[in-house]
């Protein structure tokens, strides 16, 4: 039997298959430690002024992203809790903290990161953890500083008090109650304004916009900052930027950005370390905070001294210029860009 050869003509299919397009992720992301906290304000302002001064477009989110290049977060979170949220490679942590020590049951996992911190005592904490870091302060909102300096002669309040994260259920680390008791005793409470979390406060922390805070600070003759400890305290620097002098806690935990001849220091009576009750009770974590006590009579003396001190427009301009030369985005950003590019190759 002869073999039958069958030939089948298969038509050539003309398929319009596009060439593959390789998309590189060119997004720029800043990750803030949390919303409704100062980290978010700092990160949002950073993104705004990177766009304004350097034409760099950044998004701000509250979680790690593969495109995250900078984080604005707590020092101890970045050092101790990296096992909980894995950061992208070669991220830059710009950190500060008010905690003196942080203890966790789980040891940290080391990632390749660069640390920038905001005050000498925070840099000392990192050094104790075996971490080298750059020192670069936070920056205020340049535009609001200029805008409300020009309106700083419209005074409505003798004193302004800000207690950003104080929780009435626990120890008053911002010493808002100290200021309240003394001003109440002096008959000055009705002439003052409080932004904090207590029932007597006129505004709750973070219910106001950043611009509204600048406006209130510019309307105040003095700003009170008796907080026990800060990484980098933004509110007093914002007050100085609009020409409002500061009464401040004179300790290594607070004084770095507020030392100025026009400001008034108050020396705490005693300092002592204590585990924060909230962290211990709710998270089973030991967070050591440097608490302090004040001599209330000494505080009252300083407040009275402030009321007797005449602050001229020339004085207010000196405070403003001091801040703009040291803590403005126009000054801080070139250094941040330089540090980050040297580490990552890009921002």
Secondary structure, 3 states (H helix, E strand, C coil): CCCCCCCCCCCCCCCCCCCCCCCCCCCCEEEECCCCCHHHHHHHHHHHHHHHHHCCCCEEECCCCCCEEEEEEEHHHHHHCCCCCCCCCCEEEEEECCEEEEECCCCCCCCCEEEEECCHHHHHHHHHCCCCCEECCCCECHHHHHHHHCCCCCCCEEEEEECCCCCCCCCCCCCHHHHHHHHHHHCCHHHEEEECCCCCCCECCCCCCHHHHHHHHHCEEEEEECCCCCCCCHHHHHHHHCCCEEEEECCCCCHHHCCCCCCEEECCCEEEEEECHHHHHHHCCEEEEEEEECCHHHHHHHHHHHHHCCCCHHHHHHHHHHHHHHCEHHHHHHHHHHHHHHHHCCC
